[in-house]
Amino acid sequence: MRWFSFLSRLDRFFLRNNNYERSPLPRRLAADVLGNADRAVLSVPGLQPLGGMCVMYGRMSKND
């Protein structure tokens, strides 16, 4: 599982109309910093439940 949206919830304060592509470069960089900090914080065991959402991923074995 990979957890997201702990610090990146603050993106709405940086991105104009919640649109990354149309926001000025300094605002996009701030969103990128939040995303990277989010990933670092949520990679610490025990802090994952602070994330707002998670993606579950896996692989199917070839025997199935």
C-alpha angles and dihedrals in degrees: 000000000000119000126213142174107051101117096005088072083083091066090097089068092053106035119073108240088347087286113135096186096053097042120101118263097257090054092048090050090052089052090049091051090051091049093050092046088048091055092048095048094045092049089068110098111249095025096078094094088065088072118099096221140005138205118220117209136173146144132256116232117242090238093067 
